[in-house]
Amino acid sequence: MKPARGVVLDLGTIDRGDMDLSPLRSLCDCWELHECTAPDETRRRISDAELVISNKVVLDRELLQSAPGLKLVCVAATGTNNLDLAAARELGIAVTNVTGYATPSVVQHVLALMLTHATRLLEYHQAVLDGAWLRSDQFCLLDYPIRELAARTLGIVGYGELGRNVAKVAAAFGMEVLVAQRPGGPPQPDRVPFADLLPQVDVLTLHCPLTEGTRNLIGGAELARMKPDALLINTARGGIVDERALANALRQGIIGGAAVDVLSVEPPRDGNPLLDPSIPNLILTPHTAWASRECRQRLVQEVAENIRAFSEGRKRNRVA
C-alpha cells in the first residue's frame, strides 16, 4: 500500500535544482520536502510520517520511537551509520539503502586526482596565471616534473565494486594493479598483505568502509613504509586515514602527495589538520567524488524503486 505521508529530510544533499523528482511523486499521497533538517527539527518533522527519506540526518532510537506510524526509512546512500538499525528492527520499521549508484562518478574522480598530480595540472595552471609562461624564453614550461601513469603500480585497499572498477580504468592507462588483503581477514589468492603492499605502490587508493578494523588504517607507520614519491588517494571515509599523521608526512616529504575527498568530520570543524594551506602536494575536494548529476539522478531513481517495492510487498535493498 502506498504511504500516506512521506518526508524528505535533507533534499539539498541530493538536489540542487537539477534533479527530476518525478519518479518519487506518485509513490506517496503527500510529500513534505526539506532542504535540510537540524537535529532539533527532526522529531516534529517525522512525527506523523509513514515514510522518511534521509541521506545524512541522524535517526536514533529515541527519534524512531517518536514516530509511531513510521513504516519505511529510505537511506539515500549506501552507508547506514546515521540510523539505529537495531531499533528499527525492534520497532518493525523497514529500512532500505542504495548501492552501486556512484561507481562511474567515483571512478572518474579517482582518476582525475591521479592525473592532476601526475601532470602537475594545478601548478602549471597557476604558473600561467602568474605570468611565468609569458616571461619564458622557451615555448613551454618544464618547472614541475610530469609523470606518466603507465607502468606505475596502483595499490587498492577495498576490492568491492568501486575498487574493481578503478582497477579496470587504471589498467587501461597501463598501470600494474595490486590488491591488498582485507585488513584482519584471511589470506586470499592474488591479494597482497597490506604491510607488504605499501612499499610497492606508486599510488594507493582507498575504497574500504570505515569500521573499527579500518579506523586509522593509514597512520604514521604506514605512511613511512610508502615510497617517498607515492601518492595517497582517499575517496572512502575520512577516519580511515590519521589526518594529523598525513599532514606531517606531506610536510616532511615522507610521501610525495595526497588527494583527499573525505574528512573525519564533515563539514570540517575545529581546525582539521589537513585544512592548513601550507601543506604541500595536497588536493582537497569537499566530498564530491560521488556527486555527478547522473549519479544523483540514479540515486533518486533507486530510492523510488525501493519505495515501490515496499508498497508492493517486495523486499529490495533491505538492510532492516
Helices and strands as residue ranges (DSSP letters): E 5-8, G 11-13, H 22-25, E 30-33, G 39-41, H 42-46, E 51-54, H 61-65, E 72-75, H 85-91, E 94-96, H 103-119, H 121-129, H 132-135, E 153-157, H 161-172, E 176-179, H 194-197, G 198-200, E 203-206, H 220-225, E 231-234, G 238-240, H 243-252, E 257-260, G 273-275, E 282-284, H 293-311
